Amino acid sequence: MSFATDTKEKPTDDRFERKMVTIAPSAPTQKRPIRKPTESVKTALRELQQGDLVQLLNDVQEEIITLVNSKNGVDPSSVATYFHSPSPFTFSFYHYPEPGAILLIWTQWEGAVSVRNISLQRNVLLDMIAIAEGEGIKITQMMKVQGADQIKADRLKEEAFSAK
């Protein structure tokens, strides 16, 4: 039994040449931060020193970031006392004393939440990072917590030293 084979060669013309095409984005990318910080927020972040704790609040209605609390010389063992009722709208910067690490502590939305809320919190987190960087702060570690009971001195130390 014999089989016929196709011995024709494929065309060698330029019809199948690969070309690189650049496609422009459909919408311009947004510059960060979208939510604007108040002057007191900028000042508190600029003046952040070792042992300081700065707590900021995302005002959803006004789309601004406001200062909730700024404390100097906070010992790692007492940081949790400033988290009376952690909120997904509150973001805290703690300048750990020893290695000089700056921790961004934030609370994740609880339970089953909408995609909209998750997206909102992610965007606010990106704004917090942009605001801090705009004031000369380099965040060395981010700490996601569910409540004050997760903000212990040994965890702060572990986060601060793992950032190095």
C-alpha positions as CSV (number, residue, x, y, z in Angstrom):
1,M,0.0,0.0,0.0
2,S,1.4,3.4,-0.9
3,F,0.5,6.8,0.5
4,A,0.7,10.0,-1.4
5,T,2.6,12.7,0.3
6,D,2.4,16.5,-0.3
7,T,5.8,17.7,-1.4
8,K,4.7,21.3,-2.0
9,E,6.7,23.9,-0.2
10,K,5.0,26.6,1.8
11,P,5.0,30.1,0.3
12,T,8.0,32.2,1.3
13,D,6.4,35.6,0.7
14,D,6.0,38.3,3.4
15,R,2.4,37.7,4.0
16,F,3.1,36.0,7.3
17,E,5.7,38.3,8.7
18,R,5.4,39.2,12.4
19,K,5.0,42.8,13.2
20,M,5.0,44.6,16.6
21,V,2.0,46.8,17.2
22,T,1.7,49.3,20.0
23,I,-1.8,49.9,21.2
24,A,-2.5,53.1,23.2
25,P,-4.5,52.6,26.5
26,S,-8.2,53.3,26.1
27,A,-8.2,55.6,29.1
28,P,-5.4,57.7,30.6
29,T,-3.8,56.3,33.7
30,Q,-4.7,58.1,36.9
31,K,-2.0,60.0,38.8
32,R,-1.7,59.2,42.5
33,P,-2.9,60.2,44.9
34,I,-6.5,60.6,43.8
35,R,-7.6,61.4,47.3
36,K,-5.8,64.6,48.5
37,P,-4.1,64.8,51.9
38,T,-4.7,67.8,54.2
39,E,-1.8,69.9,55.2
40,S,-1.7,68.4,58.7
41,V,-1.3,64.9,57.1
42,K,1.7,66.2,55.0
43,T,3.3,67.8,58.0
44,A,2.8,64.7,60.2
45,L,4.4,62.5,57.6
46,R,7.3,64.8,56.9
47,E,8.1,65.0,60.6
48,L,7.8,61.3,61.3
49,Q,10.7,60.2,63.5
50,Q,11.7,56.9,65.1
51,G,9.0,55.8,67.6
52,D,6.3,58.0,66.1
53,L,2.8,56.8,65.1
54,V,0.7,58.7,62.6
55,Q,-2.9,57.6,61.9
56,L,-4.8,58.8,58.9
57,L,-8.4,58.5,57.8
58,N,-9.8,58.2,54.4
59,D,-12.9,60.4,54.2
60,V,-14.9,58.6,51.5
61,Q,-17.5,61.3,51.0
62,E,-15.0,64.2,50.6
63,E,-12.3,62.0,49.0
64,I,-9.6,63.5,51.2
65,I,-7.1,62.0,53.7
66,T,-7.2,63.5,57.2
67,L,-5.0,63.2,60.3
68,V,-6.6,61.3,63.1
69,N,-3.7,61.0,65.5
70,S,0.0,61.8,65.7
71,K,2.0,60.5,68.7
72,N,5.7,60.8,69.4
73,G,7.9,58.2,71.2
74,V,5.4,55.3,71.1
75,D,6.9,52.1,72.4
76,P,6.3,49.1,70.2
77,S,4.5,47.4,73.2
78,S,1.9,50.1,73.3
79,V,1.2,50.7,69.6
80,A,-2.0,48.4,69.9
81,T,-3.5,50.8,72.4
82,Y,-4.0,53.3,69.7
83,F,-6.2,50.9,67.7
84,H,-9.4,51.1,69.7
85,S,-11.5,50.0,66.8
86,P,-9.5,49.3,63.7
87,S,-11.3,50.4,60.6
88,P,-10.8,49.8,56.9
89,F,-10.7,53.6,56.5
90,T,-7.8,54.1,58.9
91,F,-4.2,53.7,57.9
92,S,-1.3,54.0,60.3
93,F,2.4,54.7,59.8
94,Y,4.7,53.5,62.6
95,H,8.4,54.4,62.5
96,Y,9.9,51.4,64.4
97,P,12.7,52.7,66.6
98,E,15.6,50.3,66.2
99,P,16.3,49.6,62.5
100,G,14.3,52.7,61.4
101,A,11.8,50.7,59.4
102,I,8.5,52.5,58.5
103,L,5.5,50.2,58.8
104,L,2.2,50.9,57.1
105,I,-0.5,49.2,59.2
106,W,-3.9,48.8,57.7
107,T,-7.1,46.8,58.4
108,Q,-8.6,44.6,55.8
109,W,-12.3,44.6,55.1
110,E,-14.1,41.9,57.1
111,G,-16.0,38.9,55.9
112,A,-17.8,38.8,52.6
113,V,-17.5,42.2,51.0
114,S,-18.3,43.6,47.6
115,V,-15.7,43.9,44.8
116,R,-16.4,47.6,45.0
117,N,-15.2,47.8,48.6
118,I,-12.1,45.7,47.9
119,S,-11.3,47.9,45.0
120,L,-11.9,51.1,47.0
121,Q,-9.6,49.9,49.8
122,R,-6.9,48.9,47.3
123,N,-7.0,52.3,45.7
124,V,-6.9,54.1,49.0
125,L,-3.9,52.0,50.0
126,L,-2.1,53.0,46.8
127,D,-3.0,56.7,47.6
128,M,-1.5,56.3,51.1
129,I,1.7,55.0,49.6
130,A,1.8,57.8,47.1
131,I,1.1,60.4,49.7
132,A,3.9,59.0,52.0
133,E,6.4,58.9,49.1
134,G,5.5,62.5,48.2
135,E,6.5,63.5,51.7
136,G,9.8,61.6,51.6
137,I,8.6,58.5,53.4
138,K,9.8,55.1,52.2
139,I,7.5,52.4,53.5
140,T,9.6,49.4,54.3
141,Q,6.9,47.0,55.3
142,M,3.1,46.8,55.1
143,M,1.2,45.0,57.9
144,K,-2.4,43.9,57.2
145,V,-4.3,43.3,60.5
146,Q,-7.8,42.3,61.5
147,G,-7.7,44.0,64.9
148,A,-5.6,45.5,67.7
149,D,-4.9,42.0,69.0
150,Q,-2.7,41.3,66.0
151,I,-0.5,44.4,66.7
152,K,1.9,43.0,69.2
153,A,5.4,44.2,70.0
154,D,7.0,41.0,68.8
155,R,5.1,41.1,65.5
156,L,6.1,44.8,65.0
157,K,9.7,43.8,65.6
158,E,9.5,40.9,63.3
159,E,8.0,43.0,60.5
160,A,10.6,45.8,61.1
161,F,13.6,43.5,61.0
162,S,12.4,41.5,58.0
163,A,12.2,44.7,56.0
164,K,16.0,45.1,56.1
